[in-house]
């Protein structure tokens, strides 16, 4: 038990340090997604998310990293589309609740027209929430949006049997910060 507490404390401290470095020092974050060059055990962030309304600042790792899972990080869900891809649907998931990895615990406070920023490959992607809905929790989500545009999908558990899903459309891309 004490090992778990020490590991969790170090994990939180390391996560928060990386977030603070990005949002306070603005380092250049560039990632080439060439599968042959990927270190599958790498826990370095390739991008960040910011939601001012709920004071969320978080990072996400490469989708093929073993650390791309909701028990450690904000997670990129399959089919692993990224914000810079043509007509991408970029899907992020995280826990809600009271755990140290409950990065989306305040997601339920978002409304239509709220803004979400994603920082990736030296660009800031600005998304506007256009809808949200609930689904039965069964391990899959249905993206209910037929608008042909780049989008961001955020998802988390709402309750034991419900999943909360937000759809946001890309409205602007600019240079990082």
C-alpha positions as protocol buffer text, in pm:
chain_id: "A"
residue {
  index: 1
  type: UNK
  ca { x: 0 y: 0 z: 0 }
}
residue {
  index: 2
  type: UNK
  ca { x: 275 y: 252 z: 87 }
}
residue {
  index: 3
  type: UNK
  ca { x: 447 y: 179 z: -246 }
}
residue {
  index: 4
  type: UNK
  ca { x: 124 y: 267 z: -429 }
}
residue {
  index: 5
  type: UNK
  ca { x: 90 y: 593 z: -238 }
}
residue {
  index: 6
  type: UNK
  ca { x: 451 y: 692 z: -312 }
}
residue {
  index: 7
  type: UNK
  ca { x: 413 y: 594 z: -679 }
}
residue {
  index: 8
  type: UNK
  ca { x: 86 y: 789 z: -709 }
}
residue {
  index: 9
  type: UNK
  ca { x: 240 y: 1093 z: -540 }
}
residue {
  index: 10
  type: UNK
  ca { x: 541 y: 1084 z: -773 }
}
residue {
  index: 11
  type: UNK
  ca { x: 315 y: 1033 z: -1076 }
}
residue {
  index: 12
  type: UNK
  ca { x: 97 y: 1332 z: -983 }
}
residue {
  index: 13
  type: UNK
  ca { x: 401 y: 1548 z: -909 }
}
residue {
  index: 14
  type: UNK
  ca { x: 565 y: 1454 z: -1242 }
}
residue {
  index: 15
  type: UNK
  ca { x: 239 y: 1510 z: -1436 }
}
residue {
  index: 16
  type: UNK
  ca { x: 185 y: 1852 z: -1276 }
}
residue {
  index: 17
  type: UNK
  ca { x: 547 y: 1951 z: -1340 }
}
residue {
  index: 18
  type: UNK
  ca { x: 512 y: 1874 z: -1712 }
}
residue {
  index: 19
  type: UNK
  ca { x: 186 y: 2071 z: -1732 }
}
residue {
  index: 20
  type: UNK
  ca { x: 336 y: 2370 z: -1549 }
}
residue {
  index: 21
  type: UNK
  ca { x: 642 y: 2368 z: -1774 }
}
residue {
  index: 22
  type: UNK
  ca { x: 429 y: 2380 z: -2087 }
}
residue {
  index: 23
  type: UNK
  ca { x: 179 y: 2643 z: -1976 }
}
residue {
  index: 24
  type: UNK
  ca { x: 432 y: 2864 z: -1794 }
}
residue {
  index: 25
  type: UNK
  ca { x: 744 y: 2829 z: -2007 }
}
residue {
  index: 26
  type: UNK
  ca { x: 589 y: 2750 z: -2349 }
}
residue {
  index: 27
  type: UNK
  ca { x: 840 y: 2496 z: -2479 }
}
residue {
  index: 28
  type: UNK
  ca { x: 821 y: 2386 z: -2840 }
}
residue {
  index: 29
  type: UNK
  ca { x: 634 y: 2056 z: -2867 }
}
residue {
  index: 30
  type: UNK
  ca { x: 696 y: 1881 z: -3197 }
}
residue {
  index: 31
  type: UNK
  ca { x: 623 y: 1517 z: -3262 }
}
residue {
  index: 32
  type: UNK
  ca { x: 676 y: 1314 z: -3572 }
}
residue {
  index: 33
  type: UNK
  ca { x: 436 y: 1021 z: -3576 }
}
residue {
  index: 34
  type: UNK
  ca { x: 650 y: 771 z: -3759 }
}
residue {
  index: 35
  type: UNK
  ca { x: 569 y: 430 z: -3617 }
}
residue {
  index: 36
  type: UNK
  ca { x: 923 y: 293 z: -3652 }
}
residue {
  index: 37
  type: UNK
  ca { x: 1063 y: 570 z: -3429 }
}
residue {
  index: 38
  type: UNK
  ca { x: 815 y: 535 z: -3144 }
}
residue {
  index: 39
  type: UNK
  ca { x: 925 y: 437 z: -2798 }
}
residue {
  index: 40
  type: UNK
  ca { x: 625 y: 245 z: -2670 }
}
residue {
  index: 41
  type: UNK
  ca { x: 723 y: 302 z: -2307 }
}
residue {
  index: 42
  type: UNK
  ca { x: 757 y: 680 z: -2343 }
}
residue {
  index: 43
  type: UNK
  ca { x: 545 y: 886 z: -2102 }
}
residue {
  index: 44
  type: UNK
  ca { x: 635 y: 1227 z: -2251 }
}
residue {
  index: 45
  type: UNK
  ca { x: 349 y: 1445 z: -2361 }
}
residue {
  index: 46
  type: UNK
  ca { x: 302 y: 1503 z: -2733 }
}
residue {
  index: 47
  type: UNK
  ca { x: 29 y: 1760 z: -2675 }
}
residue {
  index: 48
  type: UNK
  ca { x: -183 y: 1943 z: -2424 }
}
residue {
  index: 49
  type: UNK
  ca { x: -545 y: 2034 z: -2363 }
}
residue {
  index: 50
  type: UNK
  ca { x: -676 y: 2344 z: -2192 }
}
residue {
  index: 51
  type: UNK
  ca { x: -1036 y: 2417 z: -2095 }
}
residue {
  index: 52
  type: UNK
  ca { x: -1045 y: 2759 z: -1927 }
}
residue {
  index: 53
  type: UNK
  ca { x: -1405 y: 2732 z: -1800 }
}
residue {
  index: 54
  type: UNK
  ca { x: -1322 y: 2436 z: -1574 }
}
residue {
  index: 55
  type: UNK
  ca { x: -958 y: 2532 z: -1516 }
}
residue {
  index: 56
  type: UNK
  ca { x: -831 y: 2215 z: -1683 }
}
residue {
  index: 57
  type: UNK
  ca { x: -477 y: 2192 z: -1812 }
}
residue {
  index: 58
  type: UNK
  ca { x: -361 y: 1845 z: -1905 }
}
residue {
  index: 59
  type: UNK
  ca { x: -135 y: 1651 z: -2135 }
}
residue {
  index: 60
  type: UNK
  ca { x: -163 y: 1344 z: -2353 }
}
residue {
  index: 61
  type: UNK
  ca { x: 101 y: 1097 z: -2467 }
}
residue {
  index: 62
  type: UNK
  ca { x: 158 y: 928 z: -2800 }
}
residue {
  index: 63
  type: UNK
  ca { x: -136 y: 701 z: -2887 }
}
residue {
  index: 64
  type: UNK
  ca { x: 92 y: 397 z: -2919 }
}
residue {
  index: 65
  type: UNK
  ca { x: 259 y: 451 z: -2582 }
}
residue {
  index: 66
  type: UNK
  ca { x: 178 y: 201 z: -2309 }
}
residue {
  index: 67
  type: UNK
  ca { x: 99 y: 509 z: -2097 }
}
residue {
  index: 68
  type: UNK
  ca { x: -189 y: 608 z: -2328 }
}
residue {
  index: 69
  type: UNK
  ca { x: -452 y: 472 z: -2090 }
}
residue {
  index: 70
  type: UNK
  ca { x: -709 y: 630 z: -1861 }
}
residue {
  index: 71
  type: UNK
  ca { x: -545 y: 493 z: -1548 }
}
residue {
  index: 72
  type: UNK
  ca { x: -246 y: 723 z: -1608 }
}
residue {
  index: 73
  type: UNK
  ca { x: -325 y: 1003 z: -1852 }
}
residue {
  index: 74
  type: UNK
  ca { x: -579 y: 1180 z: -2063 }
}
residue {
  index: 75
  type: UNK
  ca { x: -611 y: 917 z: -2334 }
}
residue {
  index: 76
  type: UNK
  ca { x: -632 y: 933 z: -2712 }
}
residue {
  index: 77
  type: UNK
  ca { x: -892 y: 679 z: -2821 }
}
residue {
  index: 78
  type: UNK
  ca { x: -882 y: 472 z: -3137 }
}
residue {
  index: 79
  type: UNK
  ca { x: -872 y: 520 z: -3435 }
}
residue {
  index: 80
  type: UNK
  ca { x: -591 y: 753 z: -3312 }
}
residue {
  index: 81
  type: UNK
  ca { x: -666 y: 1051 z: -3533 }
}
residue {
  index: 82
  type: UNK
  ca { x: -475 y: 1364 z: -3433 }
}
residue {
  index: 83
  type: UNK
  ca { x: -576 y: 1731 z: -3468 }
}
residue {
  index: 84
  type: UNK
  ca { x: -348 y: 1799 z: -3765 }
}
residue {
  index: 85
  type: UNK
  ca { x: -493 y: 1523 z: -3985 }
}
residue {
  index: 86
  type: UNK
  ca { x: -742 y: 1600 z: -4261 }
}
residue {
  index: 87
  type: UNK
  ca { x: -1102 y: 1585 z: -4137 }
}
residue {
  index: 88
  type: UNK
  ca { x: -982 y: 1440 z: -3809 }
}
residue {
  index: 89
  type: UNK
  ca { x: -1203 y: 1333 z: -3525 }
}
residue {
  index: 90
  type: UNK
  ca { x: -970 y: 1364 z: -3226 }
}
residue {
  index: 91
  type: UNK
  ca { x: -1112 y: 1167 z: -2932 }
}
residue {
  index: 92
  type: UNK
  ca { x: -991 y: 1216 z: -2575 }
}
residue {
  index: 93
  type: UNK
  ca { x: -1109 y: 1029 z: -2267 }
}
residue {
  index: 94
  type: UNK
  ca { x: -1029 y: 1052 z: -1898 }
}
residue {
  index: 95
  type: UNK
  ca { x: -1175 y: 948 z: -1567 }
}
residue {
  index: 96
  type: UNK
  ca { x: -1423 y: 1157 z: -1373 }
}
residue {
  index: 97
  type: UNK
  ca { x: -1472 y: 1115 z: -1000 }
}
residue {
  index: 98
  type: UNK
  ca { x: -1226 y: 1172 z: -717 }
}
residue {
  index: 99
  type: UNK
  ca { x: -918 y: 972 z: -819 }
}
residue {
  index: 100
  type: UNK
  ca { x: -580 y: 1137 z: -876 }
}
residue {
  index: 101
  type: UNK
  ca { x: -628 y: 1054 z: -1247 }
}
residue {
  index: 102
  type: UNK
  ca { x: -978 y: 1206 z: -1269 }
}
residue {
  index: 103
  type: UNK
  ca { x: -869 y: 1470 z: -1519 }
}
residue {
  index: 104
  type: UNK
  ca { x: -1224 y: 1511 z: -1658 }
}
residue {
  index: 105
  type: UNK
  ca { x: -1398 y: 1535 z: -1319 }
}
residue {
  index: 106
  type: UNK
  ca { x: -1543 y: 1880 z: -1402 }
}
residue {
  index: 107
  type: UNK
  ca { x: -1624 y: 1808 z: -1765 }
}
residue {
  index: 108
  type: UNK
  ca { x: -1996 y: 1794 z: -1685 }
}
residue {
  index: 109
  type: UNK
  ca { x: -1987 y: 2173 z: -1621 }
}
residue {
  index: 110
  type: UNK
  ca { x: -1928 y: 2251 z: -1990 }
}
residue {
  index: 111
  type: UNK
  ca { x: -2201 y: 2401 z: -2206 }
}
residue {
  index: 112
  type: UNK
  ca { x: -2265 y: 2467 z: -2574 }
}
residue {
  index: 113
  type: UNK
  ca { x: -2027 y: 2736 z: -2713 }
}
residue {
  index: 114
  type: UNK
  ca { x: -1758 y: 2677 z: -2447 }
}
residue {
  index: 115
  type: UNK
  ca { x: -1403 y: 2678 z: -2585 }
}
residue {
  index: 116
  type: UNK
  ca { x: -1142 y: 2402 z: -2567 }
}
residue {
  index: 117
  type: UNK
  ca { x: -780 y: 2445 z: -2676 }
}
residue {
  index: 118
  type: UNK
  ca { x: -554 y: 2163 z: -2794 }
}
residue {
  index: 119
  type: UNK
  ca { x: -183 y: 2229 z: -2838 }
}
residue {
  index: 120
  type: UNK
  ca { x: -14 y: 1995 z: -3082 }
}
residue {
  index: 121
  type: UNK
  ca { x: 285 y: 2023 z: -3321 }
}
residue {
  index: 122
  type: UNK
  ca { x: 343 y: 2392 z: -3242 }
}
residue {
  index: 123
  type: UNK
  ca { x: -18 y: 2482 z: -3321 }
}
residue {
  index: 124
  type: UNK
  ca { x: -310 y: 2582 z: -3104 }
}
residue {
  index: 125
  type: UNK
  ca { x: -637 y: 2424 z: -3215 }
}
residue {
  index: 126
  type: UNK
  ca { x: -942 y: 2610 z: -3089 }
}
residue {
  index: 127
  type: UNK
  ca { x: -1264 y: 2413 z: -3068 }
}
residue {
  index: 128
  type: UNK
  ca { x: -1617 y: 2522 z: -2977 }
}
residue {
  index: 129
  type: UNK
  ca { x: -1854 y: 2278 z: -2810 }
}
residue {
  index: 130
  type: UNK
  ca { x: -2159 y: 2225 z: -3032 }
}
residue {
  index: 131
  type: UNK
  ca { x: -2340 y: 1945 z: -2848 }
}
residue {
  index: 132
  type: UNK
  ca { x: -2326 y: 1697 z: -2567 }
}
residue {
  index: 133
  type: UNK
  ca { x: -2523 y: 1387 z: -2482 }
}
residue {
  index: 134
  type: UNK
  ca { x: -2528 y: 1073 z: -2271 }
}
residue {
  index: 135
  type: UNK
  ca { x: -2508 y: 713 z: -2377 }
}
residue {
  index: 136
  type: UNK
  ca { x: -2531 y: 384 z: -2198 }
}
residue {
  index: 137
  type: UNK
  ca { x: -2186 y: 283 z: -2084 }
}
residue {
  index: 138
  type: UNK
  ca { x: -2081 y: -29 z: -2272 }
}
residue {
  index: 139
  type: UNK
  ca { x: -1717 y: 32 z: -2368 }
}
residue {
  index: 140
  type: UNK
  ca { x: -1801 y: 208 z: -2695 }
}
residue {
  index: 141
  type: UNK
  ca { x: -1926 y: 553 z: -2789 }
}
residue {
  index: 142
  type: UNK
  ca { x: -2120 y: 670 z: -3092 }
}
residue {
  index: 143
  type: UNK
  ca { x: -2013 y: 1003 z: -3235 }
}
residue {
  index: 144
  type: UNK
  ca { x: -2342 y: 1169 z: -3323 }
}
residue {
  index: 145
  type: UNK
  ca { x: -2227 y: 1441 z: -3558 }
}
residue {
  index: 146
  type: UNK
  ca { x: -2250 y: 1437 z: -3936 }
}
residue {
  index: 147
  type: UNK
  ca { x: -2092 y: 1778 z: -3997 }
}
residue {
  index: 148
  type: UNK
  ca { x: -1791 y: 1740 z: -4225 }
}
residue {
  index: 149
  type: UNK
  ca { x: -1530 y: 1928 z: -4024 }
}
residue {
  index: 150
  type: UNK
  ca { x: -1241 y: 1862 z: -3790 }
}
residue {
  index: 151
  type: UNK
  ca { x: -1376 y: 1784 z: -3448 }
}
residue {
  index: 152
  type: UNK
  ca { x: -1277 y: 1708 z: -3094 }
}
residue {
  index: 153
  type: UNK
  ca { x: -1467 y: 1453 z: -2887 }
}
residue {
  index: 154
  type: UNK
  ca { x: -1431 y: 1449 z: -2509 }
}
residue {
  index: 155
  type: UNK
  ca { x: -1574 y: 1162 z: -2308 }
}
residue {
  index: 156
  type: UNK
  ca { x: -1592 y: 1048 z: -1949 }
}
residue {
  index: 157
  type: UNK
  ca { x: -1819 y: 848 z: -1723 }
}
residue {
  index: 158
  type: UNK
  ca { x: -2120 y: 1034 z: -1588 }
}
residue {
  index: 159
  type: UNK
  ca { x: -2233 y: 754 z: -1360 }
}
residue {
  index: 160
  type: UNK
  ca { x: -2190 y: 383 z: -1319 }
}
residue {
  index: 161
  type: UNK
  ca { x: -2396 y: 315 z: -1633 }
}
residue {
  index: 162
  type: UNK
  ca { x: -2380 y: 641 z: -1836 }
}
residue {
  index: 163
  type: UNK
  ca { x: -2113 y: 795 z: -2056 }
}
residue {
  index: 164
  type: UNK
  ca { x: -2094 y: 1174 z: -2115 }
}
residue {
  index: 165
  type: UNK
  ca { x: -1985 y: 1280 z: -2465 }
}
residue {
  index: 166
  type: UNK
  ca { x: -1902 y: 1630 z: -2589 }
}
residue {
  index: 167
  type: UNK
  ca { x: -1861 y: 1720 z: -2957 }
}
residue {
  index: 168
  type: UNK
  ca { x: -1661 y: 2031 z: -3046 }
}
residue {
  index: 169
  type: UNK
  ca { x: -1588 y: 2172 z: -3392 }
}
residue {
  index: 170
  type: UNK
  ca { x: -1259 y: 2330 z: -3491 }
}
residue {
  index: 171
  type: UNK
  ca { x: -1297 y: 2706 z: -3533 }
}
residue {
  index: 172
  type: UNK
  ca { x: -939 y: 2826 z: -3554 }
}
residue {
  index: 173
  type: UNK
  ca { x: -577 y: 2711 z: -3580 }
}
residue {
  index: 174
  type: UNK
  ca { x: -297 y: 2943 z: -3478 }
}
residue {
  index: 175
  type: UNK
  ca { x: 68 y: 2929 z: -3385 }
}
residue {
  index: 176
  type: UNK
  ca { x: 135 y: 2778 z: -3043 }
}
residue {
  index: 177
  type: UNK
  ca { x: 19 y: 3021 z: -2774 }
}
